[in-house]
Amino acid sequence: MTTVYKEFIVEAGVNQVWDALRDFGAVHQRLAPGFVTDCRLEEGARVVTFANGLVARELLVGLDESARRLCYSVAGGKATHHQASAQVFAEGEDWTRFVWITDVLPAELAGFIDAMMAQGIEVMKHTLSPQTLAGSGHRNDAPQAD
């Protein structure tokens, strides 16, 4: 098994970032618009469509409010195992550290997963930035896609 670890800091309050992350059915609107182009909820899962055309069924494994951690697993596809977690931590009053970890088998998929996560992070940084949030007219509301 291979682990892909990504971490970034964003200028946004932790509660605001957690609110977007925990909204499991709105990832395409609130967290990674453009990178994720569609999301539909099924019982215990979401089916996401990525900008590159990839479609994945992600099972909600856990949502821990006190730890601000969300965990999901991808069912089907090329991976025999794919589990990921995202967790956010306050870095002062107006900054948040976002940690995203994915475990995947077979190991040959790690490069692809790494590249996808890197793309997703760039979109999340932009979506959660103060400029994007200010453009929405509501700092605490869902960010709008450009």
VOBA-1610 file (N, C-alpha, C; in pm, whole numbers, padded with zeros to 5 digits, always signed):
BEGIN
Met+00084-00117+00000Met+00000+00000+00000Met+00088+00124+00000Thr+00042+00225-00070Thr+00113+00352-00077Thr+00027+00461-00014Thr+00091+00549+00060Thr+00022+00662+00120Thr+00066+00789+00050Val-00032+00870+00009Val-00006+01001-00048Val-00052+01103+00055Tyr+00041+01189+00097Tyr+00016+01286+00203Tyr+00028+01426+00145Lys-00076+01505+00166Lys-00075+01645+00121Lys-00118+01733+00236Glu-00058+01851+00243Glu-00091+01947+00347Glu-00075+02087+00291Phe-00167+02176+00328Phe-00153+02315+00287Phe-00217+02404+00393Ile-00181+02532+00388Ile-00236+02632+00477Ile-00318+02729+00392Val-00434+02765+00443Val-00520+02859+00372Val-00560+02971+00466Glu-00571+03091+00413Glu-00613+03206+00492Glu-00765+03207+00503Ala-00814+03129+00596Ala-00957+03121+00626Ala-00970+03056+00763Gly-01072+03092+00835Gly-01093+03036+00969Gly-01127+02888+00962Val-01086+02815+01065Val-01103+02669+01066Val-01250+02629+01061Asn-01338+02704+01127Asn-01480+02668+01123Asn-01538+02683+00983Gln-01494+02784+00914Gln-01539+02807+00777Gln-01489+02696+00685Val-01364+02657+00697Val-01309+02550+00614Val-01376+02417+00649Trp-01394+02390+00778Trp-01461+02266+00818Trp-01604+02261+00765Asp-01674+02371+00768Asp-01811+02374+00719Asp-01817+02334+00571Ala-01721+02379+00492Ala-01717+02342+00350Ala-01676+02196+00334Leu-01576+02151+00408Leu-01527+02013+00398Leu-01634+01913+00439Arg-01702+01939+00548Arg-01799+01843+00602Arg-01925+01833+00517Asp-01948+01926+00427Asp-02066+01925+00341Asp-02044+01824+00229Phe-02055+01697+00263Phe-02016+01583+00179Phe-02082+01586+00041Gly-02203+01633+00032Gly-02274+01633-00095Gly-02255+01758-00179Ala-02176+01852-00130Ala-02157+01978-00203Ala-02010+02005-00234Val-01929+01900-00243Val-01786+01917-00272Val-01765+01992-00403His-01852+01973-00499His-01841+02037-00630His-01880+02184-00627Gln-01941+02229-00520Gln-01982+02369-00508Gln-01902+02444-00403Arg-01873+02379-00290Arg-01819+02451-00176Arg-01670+02433-00154Leu-01612+02324-00206Leu-01472+02294-00175Leu-01385+02293-00300Ala-01430+02225-00405Ala-01344+02208-00523Ala-01422+02226-00653Pro-01493+02340-00669Pro-01568+02361-00793Pro-01475+02371-00914Gly-01513+02304-01020Gly-01429+02300-01139Gly-01343+02176-01141Phe-01281+02141-01030Phe-01206+02017-01020Phe-01305+01901-01008Val-01404+01916-00923Val-01517+01824-00916Val-01633+01897-00984Thr-01684+01839-01091Thr-01786+01907-01171Thr-01928+01867-01135Asp-01945+01753-01067Asp-02078+01710-01028Asp-02067+01618-00907Cys-02172+01617-00829Cys-02179+01529-00712Cys-02325+01497-00687Arg-02353+01369-00674Arg-02489+01331-00635Arg-02479+01234-00518Leu-02569+01251-00424Leu-02569+01168-00305Leu-02648+01041-00327Glu-02596+00934-00271Glu-02666+00806-00260Glu-02661+00772-00112Glu-02731+00669-00069Glu-02728+00634+00071Glu-02587+00597+00116Gly-02532+00679+00206Gly-02399+00653+00261Gly-02284+00682+00167Ala-02310+00745+00053Ala-02204+00766-00046Ala-02236+00890-00130Arg-02135+00931-00204Arg-02154+01033-00307Arg-02088+00982-00434Val-02143+01019-00547Val-02084+00987-00676Val-02034+01119-00733Val-01901+01130-00747Val-01840+01254-00793Val-01786+01237-00934Thr-01800+01344-01011Thr-01744+01350-01145Thr-01637+01457-01144Phe-01518+01420-01189Phe-01405+01512-01193Phe-01395+01577-01331Ala-01323+01687-01339Ala-01308+01761-01464Ala-01245+01676-01575Asn-01163+01578-01538Asn-01099+01492-01638Asn-01190+01378-01685Gly-01316+01375-01635Gly-01412+01273-01676Gly-01421+01153-01584Leu-01328+01139-01492Leu-01330+01028-01397Leu-01453+01039-01307Val-01521+00927-01287Val-01636+00921-01197Val-01600+00822-01086Ala-01624+00862-00961Ala-01591+00775-00847Ala-01707+00774-00749Arg-01732+00657-00693Arg-01830+00641-00586Arg-01752+00639-00454Glu-01775+00742-00373Glu-01703+00757-00249Glu-01797+00729-00132Leu-01762+00627-00054Leu-01842+00589+00062Leu-01799+00672+00182Leu-01894+00729+00253Leu-01863+00804+00374Leu-01830+00705+00485Val-01705+00704+00529Val-01661+00615+00636Val-01686+00679+00771Gly-01656+00806+00784Gly-01677+00873+00911Gly-01669+01023+00899Leu-01740+01090+00988Leu-01739+01235+00997Leu-01728+01268+01146Asp-01612+01315+01188Asp-01585+01342+01329Asp-01586+01493+01351Glu-01696+01542+01405Glu-01712+01686+01426Glu-01606+01743+01520Ser-01578+01674+01631Ser-01485+01729+01729Ser-01341+01733+01676Ala-01304+01638+01594Ala-01170+01635+01536Ala-01163+01708+01401Arg-01279+01750+01350Arg-01288+01814+01218Arg-01222+01725+01112Arg-01267+01600+01108Arg-01207+01500+01018Arg-01317+01426+00943Leu-01296+01412+00813Leu-01386+01337+00726Leu-01306+01225+00662Cys-01363+01105+00656Cys-01296+00990+00598Cys-01390+00926+00496Tyr-01334+00887+00381Tyr-01413+00822+00277Tyr-01330+00716+00208Ser-01401+00624+00141Ser-01336+00516+00069Ser-01398+00509-00070Val-01314+00488-00171Val-01365+00475-00308Val-01397+00330-00335Ala-01516+00306-00384Ala-01562+00171-00418Ala-01554+00151-00568Gly-01495+00040-00609Gly-01483+00012-00753Gly-01365+00084-00814Gly-01355+00077-00944Gly-01245+00143-01014Gly-01121+00057-01020Lys-01009+00119-01052Lys-00882+00048-01071Lys-00813+00011-00939Ala-00846+00083-00834Ala-00782+00057-00705Ala-00847-00062-00636Thr-00764-00148-00579Thr-00818-00255-00495Thr-00844-00204-00354His-00779-00093-00318His-00801-00027-00190His-00778+00122-00211His-00872+00204-00164His-00856+00350-00170His-00934+00408-00054Gln-00862+00460+00044Gln-00926+00526+00157Gln-00855+00657+00180Ala-00932+00760+00206Ala-00875+00893+00226Ala-00939+00960+00346Ser-00864+01051+00405Ser-00917+01134+00511Ser-00870+01277+00489Ala-00953+01369+00532Ala-00918+01511+00530Ala-00951+01566+00666Gln-00857+01643+00720Gln-00875+01698+00854Gln-00821+01840+00855Val-00889+01926+00928Val-00846+02066+00934Val-00814+02107+01077Phe-00714+02195+01090Phe-00664+02241+01219Phe-00649+02393+01216Ala-00687+02458+01325Ala-00670+02603+01336Ala-00521+02636+01342Glu-00484+02734+01267Glu-00348+02790+01270Glu-00364+02939+01302Gly-00394+02968+01425Gly-00428+03105+01462Gly-00577+03127+01434Glu-00617+03252+01438Glu-00759+03285+01423Glu-00806+03280+01278Asp-00721+03320+01185Asp-00766+03338+01047Asp-00699+03244+00947Trp-00633+03141+00995Trp-00564+03048+00905Trp-00600+02905+00942Thr-00598+02816+00843Thr-00631+02676+00865Thr-00529+02588+00795Arg-00485+02484+00865Arg-00400+02380+00805Arg-00492+02267+00763Phe-00481+02228+00638Phe-00566+02125+00577Phe-00476+02006+00546Val-00507+01890+00605Val-00427+01768+00585Val-00515+01666+00513Trp-00464+01614+00400Trp-00538+01519+00317Trp-00447+01398+00295Ile-00492+01281+00337Ile-00411+01159+00329Ile-00491+01052+00255Thr-00426+00989+00158Thr-00490+00881+00083Thr-00401+00758+00085Asp-00460+00644+00120Asp-00393+00514+00111Asp-00452+00442-00009Val-00364+00387-00094Val-00410+00326-00219Val-00331+00201-00255Leu-00400+00105-00310Leu-00342-00016-00370Leu-00404-00032-00508Pro-00333-00075-00607Pro-00190-00104-00608Pro-00106+00024-00606Ala+00017+00008-00565Ala+00110+00121-00550Ala+00130+00197-00680Glu+00110+00132-00793Glu+00130+00197-00923Glu+00033+00314-00945Leu-00075+00319-00869Leu-00171+00429-00884Leu-00131+00553-00806Ala-00028+00545-00725Ala+00011+00656-00639Ala+00043+00783-00717Gly+00110+00772-00829Gly+00143+00891-00909Gly+00019+00961-00960Phe-00077+00884-01007Phe-00202+00939-01055Phe-00278+01006-00941Ile-00287+00939-00827Ile-00357+00993-00710Ile-00288+01121-00663Asp-00156+01120-00658Asp-00079+01237-00616Asp-00110+01357-00706Ala-00112+01335-00836Ala-00139+01444-00931Ala-00282+01496-00915Met-00378+01406-00897Met-00517+01447-00877Met-00530+01529-00748Met-00468+01484-00642Met-00475+01557-00515Met-00410+01694-00527Ala-00299+01704-00598Ala-00231+01833-00617Ala-00323+01930-00692Gln-00392+01881-00794Gln-00487+01967-00867Gln-00600+02011-00775Gly-00653+01917-00700Gly-00761+01948-00608Gly-00722+02053-00505Ile-00601+02043-00454Ile-00553+02139-00355Ile-00547+02280-00412Glu-00500+02294-00535Glu-00493+02428-00596Glu-00632+02490-00605Val-00730+02410-00641Val-00868+02460-00649Val-00920+02495-00509Met-00895+02409-00411Met-00940+02436-00275Met-00878+02564-00220Lys-00749+02584-00242Lys-00683+02706-00196Lys-00755+02829-00251His-00785+02825-00380His-00853+02938-00444His-00995+02954-00389Thr-01068+02844-00380Thr-01208+02848-00336Thr-01221+02900-00194Leu-01129+02862-00108Leu-01136+02901+00033Leu-01067+03033+00063Ser-01007+03097-00037Ser-00932+03221-00013Ser-01027+03336+00018Pro-00979+03435+00092Pro-01064+03550+00127Pro-01117+03624+00005Gln-01038+03634-00101Gln-01081+03705-00221Gln-01201+03636-00286Thr-01197+03504-00293Thr-01308+03430-00352Thr-01430+03440-00264Leu-01411+03425-00135Leu-01523+03434-00042Leu-01584+03574-00042Ala-01499+03677-00049Ala-01549+03814-00052Ala-01630+03838-00180Gly-01588+03778-00289Gly-01660+03792-00416Gly-01797+03731-00413Ser-01820+03638-00320Ser-01952+03574-00310Ser-02051+03665-00239Gly-02000+03767-00171Gly-02087+03858-00098Gly-02123+03810+00042His-02085+03687+00074His-02118+03629+00204His-01999+03549+00253Arg-01918+03607+00339Arg-01796+03540+00384Arg-01823+03402+00445Asn-01935+03382+00510Asn-01962+03254+00573Asn-02046+03161+00487Asp-02085+03204+00369Asp-02162+03119+00279Asp-02070+03039+00191Ala-02128+02950+00114Ala-02051+02868+00021Ala-01985+02958-00082Pro-01856+02935-00112Pro-01789+03011-00216Pro-01851+02979-00352Gln-01846+03077-00439Gln-01901+03060-00574Gln-01789+03023-00670Ala-01820+02942-00768Ala-01723+02907-00871Ala-01699+03027-00959Asp-01576+03041-01007Asp-01544+03150-01100Asp-01593+03118-01239
//
